[in-house]
Amino acid sequence: MSTTNVPLSVATFNILAPCYKRINFSLEKKFEDLYVERAKDTFKYINTLECDVICLQEVWFSEKYLNLLSSFFENEYVIAKKKRTRSKSDGVVILVKKSTFTIQEEKSLEFGLAGNRVALLIKIKSNEQPEHRIVIANTHLTFPHHTYDVNMRLTQIQKLQNWVKNYNQEEHLPIIIAGDLNGVNDNVYNYMTKKAKYTSSFKKCREREARVTHFTHRKESVGVDFLFLKNFGEIICKPIQAWVEPKELTDKVWPENFNYSDHRPVKVNFSLEIIKKK
């Protein structure tokens, strides 16, 4: 026996922090007019995605930048955030639409010396049908510059997956692990899909992964942004539709005129359903 389905739309988007965006031989953060203009354009664009939950990576944690972000989203979204550790000045943010879902709990994980990376976790419930609940985690793994980084990324995702699993061991809610994993069909992907038994939501919908979601500083076009899903109990989350934004553009090549970031948002529409035993 099942209950009424609850729609849930989730996007993941690395917005390229001004402290990392290169401009000639400098960084965008040194040019306030430039980073403010791009931030405003990017936040306006994010609003057009019309998502219940938006997982952002590479959010710059400068006071001015965070205030700007809040001014764009605080009326419609609850803003959860976690800064990277030590001297790193960026972090991750999750936006939750106030009209559709409520955050029941928020937690964060620090990977420590494993790249000073972090993860942010929220447990949310539907406003209309509060029994429909789900756990969503957002992270940004280390870029694989060399073999050490490749191994570090595996350590990061293992730590995250085990942490989320332990958090969920009593309630057995569906889990989405989203973010920029900085890898394509590698040890992290294999760990998530084969050992941890998560499903790539995009692949479930499209029978393939997104081809290009990131244009790297090495001028490589790669697909590295994911929403992994796993169900554990009577609340079932099903991916229904998935695409790379802007939806009208192909995901097989990097679009020349996409200037908000060096990543494109990946969006998935889900359905939450409760399957009760007879």
SEZA-911728 format. One record per residue: residue in three letters; residue number from 1; x, y, z of N, C-alpha, C, O, CB in turn. Coordinates in steps of 0.05 Angstrom, whole numbers. Atoms other than C-alpha are relative to their C-alpha. Glycine has a CB too. Example, Ala and Ser with C-alpha at 12.3 -4.5 7.8 and 13.67 -1.06 7.14 Angstrom:
// SEZA-911728
ATOM   residu   num   n_east   n_north     n_up   ca_east   ca_north    ca_up   c_east   c_north     c_up   o_east   o_north     o_up   cb_east   cb_north    cb_up
ATOM      ALA     1       18       -24        0       246        -90      156       18        24        0       39        24       13       -20          1       25
ATOM      SER     2      -16       -24       -1       273        -21      143      -15        22       14       -5        44       18         9          9      -29
This chain:
// SEZA-911728
ATOM   residu   num   n_east   n_north     n_up   ca_east   ca_north    ca_up   c_east   c_north     c_up   o_east   o_north     o_up   cb_east   cb_north    cb_up
ATOM      MET     1       17       -24        0         0          0        0       18        25        0       37        26       15       -19          0       25
ATOM      SER     2      -16       -24        2        27         68      -18      -17        25        5      -41        24        3        13          3      -27
ATOM      THR     3       13       -25       -5        10        140        1        3        18      -24       16        11      -44        11         13       25
ATOM      THR     4       -3       -20       21         5        202      -43       29         8       -4       43        12       16       -17         25        6
ATOM      ASN     5      -28        -7        6        70        219      -77        5        30        6      -13        47        2         7         -6      -29
ATOM      VAL     6       -8       -28       -4       107        283      -59       23         6      -19       44        -7      -18         9          5       30
ATOM      PRO     7      -22        -8       18       149        317     -113       22        14       14       18        29       33       -10         17      -23
ATOM      LEU     8      -24       -13      -11       220        338      -96       19         5      -22       27       -13      -37        13        -18       22
ATOM      SER     9      -20        -7       20       267        375     -142       26         9       13       25        26       32       -11         23      -19
ATOM      VAL    10      -26        -5      -12       341        378     -126       20         7      -22       21        -7      -42         9        -24       17
ATOM      ALA    11      -21        -7       19       399        412     -162       26         1       15       27         8       39        -6         27      -14
ATOM      THR    12      -27        -4      -10       474        411     -150       15        18      -19       13        15      -43        15        -27        4
ATOM      PHE    13      -13       -20       16       517        469     -174       24        11       14       22        23       35       -21         23       -7
ATOM      ASN    14      -24       -12       -9       589        489     -163        1        28      -13        3        30      -38        26        -17       -7
ATOM      ILE    15        3       -27       11       587        565     -171       26        15       -3       26        39       -9       -19         16       18
ATOM      LEU    16      -26       -11        5       662        578     -176        6        25       17       -1        47        9         4          7      -30
ATOM      ALA    17       -5       -22      -18       684        620     -117       20        21      -12       38        13      -26        12        -11       26
ATOM      PRO    18      -18       -21       10       717        687     -133       29        -3        9       47         7       -4       -10         27        9
ATOM      CYS    19      -27         4      -10       777        666      -92       15       -21      -17       39       -26      -13         0         -9       29
ATOM      TYR    20      -13        20       17       791        612     -145       -2         7      -30       14        -3      -46       -13        -27        4
ATOM      LYS    21        4        -7       28       767        643     -210       24        17      -10       30        39        1       -26         16       -5
ATOM      ARG    22      -24       -14       11       828        664     -251       -8        21      -20      -25        17      -37        19        -20      -13
ATOM      ILE    23        3       -22       20       829        730     -288       28         8       -8       42        22        7       -16         24       11
ATOM      ASN    24      -27        -4        9       893        734     -329       19       -11       21       19       -36       25         6         30       -4
ATOM      PHE    25      -19        10      -20       947        729     -275       -8         7       28        9         8       47        28         11       -6
ATOM      SER    26       10        -7      -26       903        748     -217      -25       -17        6      -31       -36       -8        -6         30        1
ATOM      LEU    27       24        14       -8       840        725     -181      -24        20        1      -20        44        7         3        -13       28
ATOM      GLU    28       24       -17        1       769        752     -187       -5        14       26      -16        37       26       -24        -16       -9
ATOM      LYS    29        6       -12      -26       764        766     -112       13        27        4        5        43       21         9        -19       22
ATOM      LYS    30      -14       -25       -2       811        825     -122      -15        23      -15       -7        46      -13        29         -2      -10
ATOM      PHE    31       15       -20       16       761        860     -167      -29        -1        8      -45       -17       -3         3         -6      -31
ATOM      GLU    32       27         1      -12       698        874     -127      -22         4      -20      -42       -10      -19        -2         20       22
ATOM      ASP    33       21        -5       19       658        901     -185       -6       -24      -17      -28       -30      -24         7         24      -17
ATOM      LEU    34        3        24       16       671        838     -225      -14       -23       14      -33       -35        4        27         -9      -11
ATOM      TYR    35       12        23      -14       655        786     -172      -29         6       10      -45       -12       11        18         -7       24
ATOM      VAL    36       27        -7       -8       593        824     -148      -19        -2      -23      -41       -13      -20        -1         29       12
ATOM      GLU    37       17         2       24       566        829     -218       -6       -30       -7      -28       -37      -13        13         14      -24
ATOM      ARG    38        4        29        7       578        754     -232      -18       -13       21      -35       -30       15        27        -14       -2
ATOM      ALA    39       16        12      -21       549        735     -164      -30         7       -3      -47       -11       -1         9         10       28
ATOM      LYS    40       28        -8        4       485        775     -177      -12       -15      -23      -35       -24      -22        -2         30       -4
ATOM      ASP    41       10        14       24       477        744     -246       -4       -30        7      -24       -42       -1        20          3      -24
ATOM      THR    42        1        29       -7       491        674     -218      -24        -5       19      -38       -25       15        26         -9       13
ATOM      PHE    43       22         5      -19       441        681     -160      -27         4      -14      -46       -11       -8         3         19       23
ATOM      LYS    44       24        -3       16       388        707     -208       -5       -25      -16      -28       -35      -18         2         25      -18
ATOM      TYR    45        3        24       16       401        647     -252       -9       -23       17      -26       -39        9        27         -6      -15
ATOM      ILE    46        7        22      -18       397        599     -193      -30         1        6      -43       -20        8        16          1       26
ATOM      ASN    47       29        -3       -6       328        627     -177      -18       -11      -22      -40       -19      -18        -7         29        5
ATOM      THR    48       16        10       23       304        607     -247       -1       -31        0      -17       -42      -15        12         10      -26
ATOM      LEU    49        0        29        0       320        534     -232      -25       -12       13      -33       -34        7        25        -11       15
ATOM      GLU    50       25         8      -12       257        530     -189        2       -27       14      -12       -46        7       -22          0      -20
ATOM      CYS    51       -4        25      -14       282        476     -142       -9         2       29       -9        23       41        30         -8       -1
ATOM      ASP    52        6         2      -29       260        453      -73       25         1       16       26        14       38       -16        -25        7
ATOM      VAL    53      -26         1      -14       332        440      -53       22         5      -20       23        -7      -42         4        -28       14
ATOM      ILE    54      -23        -6       18       395        469      -84       26        -3       16       30        11       37        -2         29      -11
ATOM      CYS    55      -26         5      -13       464        443      -64       22        16      -15       27        11      -39         6        -30        1
ATOM      LEU    56      -20       -17       12       518        495      -78       28        -7       12       31       -12       35        -6         29        5
ATOM      GLN    57      -28         4       -8       594        484      -76       16        25       -8        7        40      -25        12        -26      -12
ATOM      GLU    58      -17       -23        5       650        535      -77      -14        26        5      -13        45      -11        11         -1      -29
ATOM      VAL    59       11       -25       -9       611        588      -41       21        15       15       32         4       34       -27         -4       17
ATOM      TRP    60      -21       -16      -13       659        643      -20      -12        10       27      -33        22       28         9         24      -18
ATOM      PHE    61        9        -8      -27       653        656       55       10        27        9       15        31       33         8        -22       20
ATOM      SER    62       -5       -28       -8       671        729       53      -26        12       10      -47         4        1        13         17      -23
ATOM      GLU    63       24       -12      -11       623        773       92      -18        12      -22      -42         9      -22         7         21       21
ATOM      LYS    64       15       -14       21       603        814       31      -14       -20      -18      -38       -16      -25        18         18      -17
ATOM      TYR    65       12        20       18       591        752      -12      -23       -14       13      -44       -18        0        22        -20       -9
ATOM      LEU    66       21        14      -14       550        716       40      -25        18        4      -47         9        2         9        -11       27
ATOM      ASN    67       22       -18       -2       508        778       52      -15         3      -26      -40         5      -26        11         28       10
ATOM      LEU    68       13        -1       26       495        783      -22      -17       -25       -6      -39       -23      -16        22          4      -22
ATOM      LEU    69       14        25        4       475        710      -25      -26         0       17      -47        -7        7        17        -24        8
ATOM      SER    70       23        -1      -17       428        720       34      -22        19      -10      -45        12       -9         8          9       29
ATOM      SER    71       19       -20       10       396        781        3      -16       -11      -24      -39        -3      -28        14         25       -9
ATOM      PHE    72       14        11       23       377        740      -59      -18       -23        8      -39       -28       -5        21        -10      -20
ATOM      PHE    73       14        25       -5       352        677      -24      -16        -2       26      -33       -19       29        19        -22       -1
ATOM      GLU    74       11         4      -27       331        688       48      -31         3        2      -43        -8       20        12         20       19
ATOM      ASN    75       29        -2       -1       259        707       32      -14       -27       -8      -35       -33        3       -10         22      -19
ATOM      GLU    76       12        25       10       244        641       -5       13       -25       11        0       -46       12         0          0      -29
ATOM      TYR    77      -14        24       -8       296        594       22       12         2       28       20        24       37        23         -6      -20
ATOM      VAL    78      -17         2      -24       326        571       88       28        -6      -10       32       -23      -27       -11        -22       20
ATOM      ILE    79      -27         2       10       401        576       80       17       -15       21       22        -5       43        13         27       -6
ATOM      ALA    80      -18        15      -17       445        522      112       28         2      -12       31         0      -37        -9        -30        4
ATOM      LYS    81      -27        -4       12       521        531      104       21       -12       18       18       -14       43         5         29       -5
ATOM      LYS    82      -23        10      -15       588        501      124       25         8      -15       29         2      -38        -2        -31        2
ATOM      LYS    83      -25        -9       11       656        532      112       21       -22        2       21       -37       21        10         26       15
ATOM      ARG    84      -22        18       -1       717        491       96       19         8       24       18        30       33        16          0      -26
ATOM      THR    85      -16        -4      -24       768        483      152       26        14       -6       35        18      -29         5        -27       13
ATOM      ARG    86      -25       -13        0       832        519      168       -1        26      -17      -19        42      -14        23        -18      -10
ATOM      SER    87       -2       -26       14       852        574      119      -17         2      -26      -17        22      -39        29          5       -8
ATOM      LYS    88       16         0       24       804        555       63      -24        19        3      -37        20       24       -11        -29       -6
ATOM      SER    89       20       -21       -2       755        611       48      -26        -6      -15      -43        12      -17        11         25       -9
ATOM      ASP    90       25         7       13       700        573       11      -13       -22       16       -2       -33       35         4         -8      -30
ATOM      GLY    91       15        21      -13       648        522       31      -24        -9      -16      -27        -2      -39        -8          8       28
ATOM      VAL    92       24        10       13       582        489       16      -25        12       13      -25        19       36        -1        -31        2
ATOM      VAL    93       25       -11       -9       511        514       22      -23       -17      -11      -21       -28      -33        -3         30      -10
ATOM      ILE    94       24        13       10       443        481       17      -23        19        4      -28        30       26        -6        -27       15
ATOM      LEU    95       24       -17       -1       381        522        1      -25       -18        0      -27       -36      -17         0         20      -24
ATOM      VAL    96       24        16       -2       314        493       22      -24        19       -2      -27        38       13        -1        -16       26
ATOM      LYS    97       23       -17        5       250        524       -5      -20        -1       23      -30       -22       30       -14         -7      -26
ATOM      LYS    98       17        -2      -24       207        548       54      -28       -10       -5      -41       -21       12         0         28       10
ATOM      SER    99       28         6        6       141        537       19       -6       -30       -4      -29       -38       -3        -8         14      -25
ATOM      THR   100        4        28        6       152        463        5       12       -20       20        0       -41       26        11         -7      -27
ATOM      PHE   101      -13        18      -19       200        432       56       11        15       24       16        39       22        23        -15      -14
ATOM      THR   102      -11       -11      -25       224        444      127       24       -16        9       23       -41        9       -22          0       22
ATOM      ILE   103      -24        14      -11       293        428      155       -6        -9       28      -13         7       46        25         18       -1
ATOM      GLN   104        4        11      -27       285        382      215       26        -1       16       27         2       40       -12        -28       -1
ATOM      GLU   105      -26         2      -14       359        374      230       22         7      -20       19         2      -44         5        -28       12
ATOM      GLU   106      -23        -8       17       425        401      203       26        -9       14       29        -3       38         0         30       -5
ATOM      LYS   107      -25         8      -11       494        371      214       22         4      -20       17         6      -44        -1        -30        9
ATOM      SER   108      -23        -4       18       564        380      185       22       -20        7       24       -28       30        10         29        0
ATOM      LEU   109      -23        18       -3       625        336      175       25        14      -10       25        26      -32        -5        -26      -15
ATOM      GLU   110      -26       -11        8       697        359      172       19       -24       -6       22       -42       11        13         18       22
ATOM      PHE   111      -18        22        7       746        313      135       27         4       12       44       -14        9         2         -1      -30
ATOM      GLY   112      -26        -5      -13       804        344      173       22         5      -21       18        20      -40         7        -24       17
ATOM      LEU   113      -23        -4       17       871        340      139       -3       -12      -28       13        -7      -46        25        -11       12
ATOM      ALA   114        6        11       26       840        302       81      -10        22      -18      -34        22      -26       -20        -23        2
ATOM      GLY   115        7       -22       18       840        365       38      -15        23       12      -24        41       -2       -15        -11      -22
ATOM      ASN   116       16       -21      -14       805        408       91      -28         3      -13      -39        24      -13        15         27       -2
ATOM      ARG   117       27         0       12       740        388       57      -21        -4       21      -15       -13       43        -2        -21      -22
ATOM      VAL   118       22         3      -18       672        387       89      -24       -11      -14      -25       -13      -39        -7         27       13
ATOM      ALA   119       26         8       11       602        360       80      -22        12       18      -18        16       42        -3        -31       -2
ATOM      LEU   120       22       -11      -14       535        388      100      -24       -18       -4      -30       -27      -26        -7         29       -9
ATOM      LEU   121       23        18        1       474        345      117      -24        13       11      -23        27       31         7        -26       15
ATOM      ILE   122       26        -9      -10       401        362      125      -20       -22       -1      -19       -39      -19       -10         25      -16
ATOM      LYS   123       23        18        1       340        321      143      -24        19       -3      -29        37       13        -2        -18       26
ATOM      ILE   124       23       -17        6       277        352      113      -25       -16       -1      -25       -40       -6         5         15      -27
ATOM      LYS   125       26        12        2       203        338      114      -18        18      -18      -14        42      -19       -13         -3       28
ATOM      SER   126       20       -14       17       147        357       66      -18        16       17      -28         7       38       -15        -20      -18
ATOM      ASN   127       19       -16      -15       104        414       90      -28       -11       -2      -44       -10       18         1         29      -10
ATOM      GLU   128       27         9        4        41        384       61       -4       -28       11      -26       -35       22        -7          0      -30
ATOM      GLN   129        2        27      -10        56        312       81       25        -6       16       44       -17        6        -4        -21      -23
ATOM      PRO   130      -24         1      -17       105        313      140       12       -27        3       36       -30       11        -6         12       26
ATOM      GLU   131      -11        27       -3       113        238      141       20        -6      -23       35       -25      -21       -22        -21        0
ATOM      HIS   132      -19         3       22       151        244       75       26        15        6       26        40        6       -12         10      -28
ATOM      ARG   133      -25       -11       -9       223        256       96       23       -11      -15       21       -33      -27         4         -4       31
ATOM      ILE   134      -24         9       14       292        250       66       25        14       11       23        36       22        -3          6      -31
ATOM      VAL   135      -26       -11       -8       366        262       82       15         7      -25       17        -8      -44        16        -21       18
ATOM      ILE   136      -16        -9       23       408        303       34       27        10       10       28        27       28       -15         22      -16
ATOM      ALA   137      -27       -10       -7       483        313       39       13        13      -24        9         4      -47        18        -24       10
ATOM      ASN   138      -14       -16       21       525        362       -1       29         1        6       37         7       28       -13         28       -2
ATOM      THR   139      -29        -1       -4       600        359      -11       14         8      -26        3         9      -47        10        -28       10
ATOM      HIS   140      -18        -7       22       658        379      -56       27       -13        5       42        -5       23         3         31       -3
ATOM      LEU   141      -24        15       -4       715        330      -62       24        13      -13       21        31      -30        -3        -29      -11
ATOM      THR   142      -25       -10       10       788        345      -76        4        -4      -30       -4       -25      -41        23        -12       16
ATOM      PHE   143       -6         3       28       810        357     -148       25       -19       -2       44       -16       12         6         28      -13
ATOM      PRO   144      -22        20        2       855        298     -170       24        10      -17       27         2      -40       -11        -25      -13
ATOM      HIS   145      -24        -9       14       919        334     -189       21       -22       -3       35       -22      -23        12         24       16
ATOM      HIS   146      -20        22        2       961        272     -174      -11       -24       16      -33       -23       26        27         10       11
ATOM      THR   147        9        25      -12       957        202     -145       -8         3       29      -27       -10       38        23        -21       -2
ATOM      TYR   148        7        -4      -28       956        226      -73      -28        11        2      -43         2       20        20         19       13
ATOM      ASP   149       27       -12        0       893        267      -88      -21       -21       -7      -42       -21        4        -1         24      -19
ATOM      VAL   150       19        21        8       860        207     -122       -6       -17       24      -30       -24       29        12        -17      -23
ATOM      ASN   151        4        16      -24       870        166      -59      -15        15       22      -31         4       36        26        -11       10
ATOM      MET   152       13       -17      -20       848        224      -15      -30         2       -5      -46         2       14        13         27        1
ATOM      ARG   153       29        -2        8       782        230      -53      -15       -25        9      -38       -23       18        -3          5      -30
ATOM      LEU   154       13        25       -8       767        157      -39       -4         0       31      -25        -8       41        16        -24       -9
ATOM      THR   155        2        -2      -29       781        169       35      -23        19        8      -38        13       27        26          9       13
ATOM      GLN   156       21       -19       -6       735        229       35      -28       -11       -4      -45        -8       13         3         25      -18
ATOM      ILE   157       26        10        6       676        194        2       -7       -23       19      -30       -26       26        -3         -9      -29
ATOM      GLN   158        5        22      -19       683        133       47       -8        11       27      -26         1       40        26        -18        3
ATOM      LYS   159        6       -12      -26       683        177      109      -28        12       -1      -43         9       19        21         22        7
ATOM      LEU   160       26       -12        3       622        215       84      -22       -21        0      -42       -19       14        -1         17      -25
ATOM      GLN   161       20        20        3       583        153       65       -5       -14       26      -28       -20       34         8        -20      -22
ATOM      ASN   162        3        13      -26       597        119      132      -14        18       20      -30         9       37        27         -9       10
ATOM      TRP   163       12       -19      -18       578        182      170      -30         3       -5      -46         3       14        14         28       -3
ATOM      VAL   164       28        -3        7       512        190      133      -15       -26        7      -37       -26       17        -4          6      -30
ATOM      LYS   165       12        26       -6       498        115      141       -6        -2       30      -27       -11       39        18        -23       -9
ATOM      ASN   166        4         1      -29       508        119      217      -21        19        9      -37        12       27        27          6       14
ATOM      TYR   167       21       -20       -7       465        181      222      -28       -12       -6      -46        -6        9         4         26      -16
ATOM      ASN   168       26         9       10       409        145      185       -8       -28       11      -29       -39        3         0         -1      -29
ATOM      GLN   169        4        28       -7       413         77      220      -26        -6       15      -36       -28       15        23        -10       16
ATOM      GLU   170       24         4      -14       351         87      263      -25         5      -16      -45        -9      -14        -1         17       25
ATOM      GLU   171       24        -8       15       303        121      215       -3       -12      -28      -25       -14      -38        -1         30       -2
ATOM      HIS   172        0        13       26       322         88      150      -13        17      -22      -30         7      -37       -14        -27        2
ATOM      LEU   173       11       -18       20       305        148      107       15        -2      -26       38       -11      -25         0         29       11
ATOM      PRO   174      -16        -1       25       324        155       34       22        21        3       19        41       17       -18          7      -24
ATOM      ILE   175      -23       -18       -1       391        190       24        8         8      -28       10        -8      -46        24        -13       15
ATOM      ILE   176      -13       -11       25       416        235      -32       27        12        8       28        29       26       -19         22      -14
ATOM      ILE   177      -26       -12       -3       490        250      -33        7        14      -26       11         2      -47        22        -22        7
ATOM      ALA   178       -3       -17       23       501        308      -80       26        15        1       38        19       22       -24         19       -3
ATOM      GLY   179      -22       -18        0       558        351     -103       19        -3      -23       15       -19      -41        15         -3       25
ATOM      ASP   180      -22         1       20       621        362     -144       20       -21       11       35       -15       30        13         28       -4
ATOM      LEU   181      -17        21       -9       659        297     -137       27         0      -14       45       -16       -8       -13        -27       -4
ATOM      ASN   182      -26        -4       13       716        319     -183       12       -26      -12       36       -30      -10        19         12       19
ATOM      GLY   183      -10        25       12       721        251     -218      -20       -11      -19      -44        -7      -17         7        -20       22
ATOM      VAL   184       17        13       21       694        212     -277        5       -30       -1       27       -38       -8         4         14      -28
ATOM      ASN   185       -2        29        3       681        137     -274       26       -10       13       41       -25        0        -1         -8      -29
ATOM      ASP   186      -25         7      -13       737        128     -223       -5       -15       26      -26       -26       29        16         26        6
ATOM      ASN   187        3        15      -25       749         98     -154      -23        10       18      -36        -6       31        26          0       15
ATOM      VAL   188       22       -11      -15       699        145     -121      -27        -9      -11      -45       -17        3         2         31        1
ATOM      TYR   189       24         8       13       645        130     -171       -5       -30        4      -28       -38       10         1          7      -31
ATOM      ASN   190        2        29       -4       658         55     -167       -7        -7       29      -24       -24       34        25        -14       -8
ATOM      TYR   191        7         5      -28       656         58      -91      -29         6        5      -43       -10       18        18         17       18
ATOM      MET   192       28        -8       -5       589         94      -90      -20       -19      -13      -40       -26        0        -4         29       -9
ATOM      THR   193       19        15       14       555         52     -142        2       -30        4      -18       -45        2         2          6      -30
ATOM      LYS   194       -4        29       -3       585        -17     -129        2        -9       29      -11       -28       37        26         -8      -14
ATOM      LYS   195       -3         8      -28       606        -21      -56      -21        11       18      -34        -3       33        28          8       10
ATOM      ALA   196       20       -12      -17       560         29      -23      -29        -4      -11      -48         2        4         6         30        3
ATOM      LYS   197       26         6       12       503         10      -71      -18        24       -4      -43        21       -1       -14        -21       17
ATOM      TYR   198       16       -23        7       480         80      -88       -5        -1      -30       10       -13      -46        14         26        8
ATOM      THR   199        8        -2       28       446         95     -154        5        29       -9       -2        48        5       -29         -8       -5
ATOM      SER   200       -2       -27       11       465        154     -198      -27         8      -11      -38        -6      -29        22          1      -23
ATOM      SER   201       27        -8        8       399        191     -206       -1         8      -29      -21         2      -43        -9         24       18
ATOM      PHE   202        0        -7       28       418        220     -273        0       -24      -18      -15       -26      -37        25         18       -7
ATOM      LYS   203       -2        25       16       437        152     -301      -26       -16        1      -34       -28      -19        24        -17        9
ATOM      LYS   204       25        15       -3       374        121     -274      -22        11      -19      -38        -3      -30       -10          1       29
ATOM      CYS   205       19       -13       17       333        172     -313        7        -1      -30      -10        -5      -47        -4         29        8
ATOM      ARG   206       -9        -4       28       375        177     -376       14       -24      -12       21       -24      -36        17         24       -2
ATOM      GLU   207      -15        24        8       410        109     -380       28         6       -9       41        -9      -23       -15        -14      -23
ATOM      ARG   208      -28        -8        4       476        146     -383        6        23       19      -13        35       30         6          9      -30
ATOM      GLU   209       -8       -23      -17       515        197     -342        0        26      -17        2        25      -42        27         -5       13
ATOM      ALA   210       -3       -26       13       516        271     -359       29         1      -12       48        -5        2        -5         23       20
ATOM      ARG   211      -25         0       13       572        280     -409       19        22       10       42        17       18        -4          4      -30
ATOM      VAL   212      -17       -23       -8       598        350     -391      -15        18       19      -36        30       12         8         16      -26
ATOM      THR   213       11       -18      -20       582        388     -327       21        20       10       15        38       25       -12        -15       23
ATOM      HIS   214      -22       -16      -11       650        421     -316       21         4      -22       29       -15      -36        13        -13       25
ATOM      PHE   215      -22        -7       18       702        457     -359       23         8       18       23        30       29        -8         23      -20
ATOM      THR   216      -21        -3      -21       766        450     -318       21        22       -8       22        32      -30        14        -26        4
ATOM      HIS   217      -22       -19        4       826        497     -310       20       -12      -19       38         2      -29        13          8       26
ATOM      ARG   218      -17        13       20       861        446     -354      -12         0      -28       -2       -12      -46         7        -29        9
ATOM      LYS   219       15        -2       26       811        461     -410      -11       -27       -8      -13       -33      -32        18         11      -22
ATOM      GLU   220       12        26        5       780        392     -404      -30         1        6      -38        14       25        13        -22       18
ATOM      SER   221       29         1       -4       705        379     -411       -7       -27       12       -3       -48        0       -15          4      -27
ATOM      VAL   222        4        25      -15       683        328     -359      -27         1       14      -39        23       18        22         -5       20
ATOM      GLY   223       25         2      -15       621        304     -322        6        -9       28       12       -33       33       -19        -20      -13
ATOM      VAL   224      -10         6      -27       636        307     -247      -21         6       22      -15         3       45        26         15        5
ATOM      ASP   225       20        -8      -19       572        331     -214      -23       -21        2      -35       -28      -19       -12         28       -7
ATOM      PHE   226       17        23       -3       526        278     -185      -21         4       22      -17        20       40        16        -25        6
ATOM      LEU   227       19         3      -21       464        264     -144       -4       -31        4      -19       -43      -11       -28         15       -6
ATOM      PHE   228        3        28       -6       471        194     -115      -23        -5       19      -27        10       38        27        -12       11
ATOM      LEU   229       24         6      -15       410        161      -85        0       -29       11        9       -47       -3       -25          5      -17
ATOM      LYS   230        4        27      -11       397        102      -38      -24         0       18      -27        18       35        25         -9       15
ATOM      ASN   231       24         4      -17       332         78       -6        6       -21       21       20       -40       16       -25         -7      -17
ATOM      PHE   232       -5        18      -23       331         42       61      -25       -12       12      -23       -34       24        16         14       21
ATOM      GLY   233       24         9      -15       260         35       87      -25         4      -16      -26         2      -41        -2         14       26
ATOM      GLU   234       26        -1       13       187         46       72       -4        27      -15      -22        28      -32       -22         -3       21
ATOM      ILE   235        1       -25       16       198        118       47       19        -4      -24       43        -8      -20         8         25       17
ATOM      ILE   236      -15         5       25       220        111      -25        3        26      -16      -17        40      -20       -14        -22      -17
ATOM      CYS   237       -6       -23       17       253        165      -67        6       -10      -28       24       -27      -31        23         18       11
ATOM      LYS   238       -4         9       27       248        155     -142        8        23      -19       -7        43      -20       -26        -14      -11
ATOM      PRO   239       -6       -20       20       284        196     -195      -18        -2      -24      -21       -24      -35        30         -2       -9
ATOM      ILE   240       20         0       22       235        216     -249       12        13      -26        9         1      -47       -25         15        8
ATOM      GLN   241      -12       -14       22       271        266     -294       27        12        8       31        19       31       -19         23      -11
ATOM      ALA   242      -26       -12       -6       343        291     -299       11        13      -24        8         4      -47        20        -22       10
ATOM      TRP   243      -12       -14       23       380        341     -341       22        19       11       23        24       35       -20         15      -16
ATOM      VAL   244      -20       -20       -7       438        390     -342      -11        27       -9      -20        30      -32        28         -6      -14
ATOM      GLU   245       10       -27        7       418        463     -341       22        16      -14       46        12       -9        -8         15       26
ATOM      PRO   246       27        -5       10       406        502     -383      -11       -24      -16        3       -36      -32         0         25      -18
ATOM      LYS   247       12        25       11       358        447     -405        0        -1      -30        2       -23      -42       -28         -3       10
ATOM      GLU   248        2        -1       29       354        470     -477       27        -5      -14       27        -9      -38       -11         27       -9
ATOM      LEU   249      -27         5       11       429        459     -487        9       -28        4        2       -40       24        20         19       12
ATOM      THR   250      -11        27       -3       463        393     -499       20        -2       22       34        18       28        13         -9      -27
ATOM      ASP   251      -21         4      -20       506        364     -444       24       -15      -11       41       -25        4       -12        -16       24
ATOM      LYS   252      -22        15       12       553        332     -494       25        18       -5       47         7       -9        -9        -11      -27
ATOM      VAL   253      -23       -19        3       597        395     -501       -4        23       20      -26        28       29         3         10      -30
ATOM      TRP   254        3       -24      -17       612        456     -458      -10        23      -16        1        29      -37        27          6       13
ATOM      PRO   255       11       -23       16       569        515     -481       18        25        2       27        32       24       -28          7       11
ATOM      GLU   256      -19       -23        2       610        575     -503       -9        24       17        8        38       28         3          8      -29
ATOM      ASN   257        9       -24      -12       566        628     -472      -11        -4       28      -27        13       38       -22         12      -17
ATOM      PHE   258        8         4      -28       554        598     -403       22        11       18       43        -1       21        -5        -31        6
ATOM      ASN   259      -21       -15      -14       591        648     -359       -4         2       30       11        15       44         1         27      -11
ATOM      TYR   260        5        -2      -29       561        639     -290       22       -14       16       30        -6       38       -27        -12        7
ATOM      SER   261      -19        17      -14       612        585     -270       14       -17      -20        8       -17      -44       -15        -17       22
ATOM      ASP   262      -13        20       17       658        532     -297      -14       -27        3       -4       -48       -7        30         -2        6
ATOM      HIS   263       18        24       -2       604        481     -277      -27         8      -10      -34        32      -10        -1        -10       30
ATOM      ARG   264       28        -4        6       533        473     -300      -17       -15       21       -8       -36       30        -8        -10      -29
ATOM      PRO   265       17        14      -20       476        455     -252      -11       -26      -12      -17       -28      -35       -23         18        8
ATOM      VAL   266       13        25        7       451        384     -253      -26        -1       17      -25         1       42        18        -26        5
ATOM      LYS   267       26         0      -14       377        379     -235      -14       -27       -3      -15       -38      -25       -18         23      -10
ATOM      VAL   268       16        25        0       335        318     -217      -27         5       13      -28        16       35        16        -23       13
ATOM      ASN   269       26         0      -12       261        314     -204       -5       -28       11       -3       -48       -3       -23          8      -21
ATOM      PHE   270        5        25      -14       244        260     -153      -29        -2        8      -44        18        7        18         -3       25
ATOM      SER   271       27         4      -13       180        230     -124        5       -15       26       18       -36       26       -19        -16      -19
ATOM      LEU   272       -1        13      -26       175        213      -50      -26       -15        4      -47        -4        1         6         20       22
ATOM      GLU   273       24        18       -4       128        155      -34        5       -17       24       27       -26       29        -6        -17      -26
ATOM      ILE   274       -2        18      -23       113        114       27      -13       -26       -7      -37       -27      -14       -13         12       26
ATOM      ILE   275       10        27        5       105         40       16       -4       -14       27       16       -22       39        20        -16      -19
ATOM      LYS   276        6        13      -25        71         10       76       -7       -30       -4      -21       -37      -22       -23         15       15
ATOM      LYS   277        5        29        2        70        -64       89      -30        -6        8      -41         7       26        19        -15       19
ATOM      LYS   278       28         7       -6         1        -96       89       -2       -16       26      -24       -25       34       -13        -17      -23
